Amino acid sequence: MNVRDVMTSNPRTVSPGDSIQVAARIMREEDTGVVPIVENGKTVGIITDRDIVIRAIADGSGCDRPVREIATNDLVFVKPDASTKDAEKLMSERQVRRLPVVEGDRLVGIISLGDIAVKEGRDSRTGDTLESISEGVKKH
């Protein structure tokens, strides 16, 4: 199966100067944990619910700051015609649960490990990928 078959198409986005609160509202409205950051049509970052909690709220920072101050800028992309197996491999290697999907320079979607698990029904493979993604997580 290809990424385009399971991705969330045309996700809502924010600009680098939009506030953290704007991104959080989009997450609530769309029931998602990630919002791509797009500038001049190009994806320049992503902001996750975890970014907001760890890099803004836990620091006591205001949510009126721009998303660019706390966003993840070290991005890896996947193309819509890539296989879901290739997307999972990339997620595993980079230890991420979501990937922006780009065609040329244009954002066309987001694919998550959950999308693959639900829409493709590959519990075993996605379980292995999740285990690999979580390898670096602290154990208490």
N, C-alpha and C positions, 0 to 999 in steps of 0.2 A: 504494500500500500504506500502511496506517496503522501508527503507532508500536506499537500493541498487538499487531500481527502479528509483530513482530521483537524486541520488548523482552525483557529477562530479567525475569520476573515475581517479585514477592515477594522481593526481595533481602534478605540478612541485613544487619542494622544494628548500630550501636553507639550508646550514649548519650554525651553530651558529656563526662561524667566518666570514661568507660572509658579504659583506658590505650592508648597507641599500640601496645603489644605485643598487646593483645587484637585491635585492628583488623588488625594484620599477620598474626596467626594465622588470622583469618577470610579474609583475602586468599589465604593459602596453601591453606586447606581448600576454598575455593570457586573457586580458580584465577581470581581477578579482581584488577584493579588499583585498585578503588574500593569503598569502603564508605560508605553514607549514614549520617549522624548524625541520629538522631531523638530528640526530646524531647517528651513529652506527646502523642505521635501525630503531631507535625509535623516535617517535615524542616528542620533548622536548619543543616546543613552537609554536606560530604562530605570524606572523607579519601582521598587517593590514595597509591599506592606512591611517587610522586614527592614528595608532601608529606613522607612519612616520611624519604626519603633527603635531601632538600634542607633541610628545616626541623628535623630532629631529629638524624639520624646525622651529617651533615656539620658540624653545630654542636657535636658532642660531647655532645649532650643525652641524657639517659636515656630509654629507651622505656617507663618507668613513669609518665611525665607523661600528663596527660589529653589526649585527642584534640583537645579544644576549643582547646588552645594552638597547634596547628599546622594546623588544618583550614581548608579553603576555605569562607568564609561568604558570599561574594558569589555567590549561586546564581541560576541561570536554570532554569526548569522547562519541561516540555512535557507536554501532555495526551495521553492514550492514543489519542484519536480524531484527533489531528493527523496529517498525512501525513508520511511519511519524508522527503520533499523539504523540507517545512517544518522538520523536525528538523535536517536537514543544513544548511539555511540558518542556523538559530540557532547551531549548532555553529561554523559558519564565521564568523559575526559576532562571537561571543564567544570564539573561538579555544579551544574545548574539544572533547574527543573523546568525552565522555560527558554525558548529561543525566538527571537524576532525572525520572521520569514520575509525575505526581501527578493524582489525581482528587479534586476538592474540595481539602482540605488533606492528604489521605492519600496516602502513598507507595505506588504500586502496581507500580513497576518501575524499571529503569535501561535506557537505550538507549545503545549505543555505535556509533561509526562502523563498528567491526568487525561488529556485529550486522547493520547495514544491508548491508554489503558481502557477508557470507556468506549471509544469509537472503534478500536481495533480488537478489543477483547484479548489482549496478550498479557494476562496477569503474570505469568512466569517471567517473561522477558522484561516487563516493566518493573517487576520486583527486583530482579538482578540489577537493573539500571539504578533504581532507587538506592539499593544497598551500596553500589559503587559511588553514587553522588554523595551519600552520607558518610563515607569512610573517614573524612576529616573532622567530623563532629565530635566535640568533647563528650566523654562519658563520665557521669558522676556516680 
